[in-house]
Amino acid sequence: MGLWKNNIRKVEPYVPGEQPKGDHLIKLNTNENPYPPCPGVKKALENINSEDFRKYPDPACSILTEELAEYFHLENDQVFVGVGSDDVLATAFMTFFNSPKPVLFPDISYSFYKVWAELFRIPYETPQLDSNFSIVPEDYFRENGGIIFPNPNAPTGLFMPLDKVEEIISRNPDVVVIVDEAYIDFGGDSAVSLISRYPNLLVVQTFSKSRSMAGMRIGYALGSSLLIQAMNDVKYSYNSYTMNMPSLILGAEAVKDEEYFQDTVQKIIETREEAKKELKRLGFSFPDSMANFIFAAHKSCPARELFQALKKKSIYVRYFNAPRLDNYLRITVGTKEEMKALFQFLEEYLNK
Ligand SMILES: *Cc1c(COP(=O)(O)O)cnc(C)c1O
């Protein structure tokens, strides 16, 4: 009786950051962009006709893939779009990681990789970051079933120079190497420039951070047409209509306003650099982030205590209760005003 329970897939799900309700809170816990999407997105939204919801959306997602292809100087068949980069990455795991050899990704990195590997029953190994939280490229110069890492890495914010990224790719011509560039617009050089030379390289990016559209759920992969074709085959074997019509239209609109995009990203970079100085002054240390967050530990006050004290004041940051991470807070770079409120609180709390 009840033996059906034995056949339920047991998984340990990814735990996303909290989305607290309410207006008067400072939300620096999920790396969202503090600025709104570009004005063109608002305008295009007003022009969407709900009568068009009657029909299925374009399964090929053409308006968005074409806009992205033009933006990156790639062919249309080198772009795959999905429901956030989480959807794109999950599709990539299913499509490319089918070897009995282990897939490799850093032990400290985006925690969803492990969840997908478990869900899809993909063997994996997790080489350790060094004592400075850096990826050791040599750890990836061995037999494996595929490689994935974020650059900049999460939750450290550290960027690996492009020549090191290229070395990992060139040493692994027989597997697909995925570079997850969720944060690349905040500082580092993108591996997109390597795509023409490495048919086994897939670069994944998202509209959730630098383009202020986490709520629309738009992500994309760029690579050789062979990789993109393979991902489309998997998508069409699973769910043909992943992207809804408004996301396609509004996503395409967001790509058109380069000036707004650059301004917004620049503001966040400036606020981040100011925040580094403030944090240092307050007794924090941190890897030198190139992302829209800072991963900081205080010299005397435990991270968990700070996390709870901040939360009481409705300031939300991210805390990871895990080995090597549990004395750090991951603080998203918000507006200048939000950061000022954060520092005011920290100043008072730490000096009391
Ligand atoms: C935020 C993030 C993603 C997922 O973003 P989506 O909102 O699903 O596009 C993927 N990888 C890393 C490293 C991230 O930080």
PDBQT file of the ligand as one rigid body, heavy atoms in Angstrom, charges set to zero:
ROOT
HETATM    1  C1  LIG A 401      20.957  35.210 -11.236  1.00  0.00    +0.000 C 
HETATM    2  C2  LIG A 401      21.786  34.104 -11.821  1.00  0.00    +0.000 A 
HETATM    3  C3  LIG A 401      21.275  33.239 -12.797  1.00  0.00    +0.000 A 
HETATM    4  C4  LIG A 401      19.832  33.146 -13.160  1.00  0.00    +0.000 C 
HETATM    5  O1  LIG A 401      19.222  34.243 -13.569  1.00  0.00    +0.000 OA
HETATM    6  P1  LIG A 401      17.791  34.206 -14.262  1.00  0.00    +0.000 P 
HETATM    7  O2  LIG A 401      16.997  35.189 -13.477  1.00  0.00    +0.000 OA
HETATM    8  O3  LIG A 401      17.213  32.833 -14.241  1.00  0.00    +0.000 OA
HETATM    9  O4  LIG A 401      18.090  34.668 -15.637  1.00  0.00    +0.000 OA
HETATM   10  C5  LIG A 401      22.128  32.318 -13.355  1.00  0.00    +0.000 A 
HETATM   11  N1  LIG A 401      23.414  32.213 -12.975  1.00  0.00    +0.000 NA
HETATM   12  C6  LIG A 401      23.920  32.997 -12.023  1.00  0.00    +0.000 A 
HETATM   13  C7  LIG A 401      25.335  32.826 -11.622  1.00  0.00    +0.000 C 
HETATM   14  C8  LIG A 401      23.115  33.956 -11.411  1.00  0.00    +0.000 A 
HETATM   15  O5  LIG A 401      23.613  34.694 -10.425  1.00  0.00    +0.000 OA
ENDROOT
TORSDOF 0
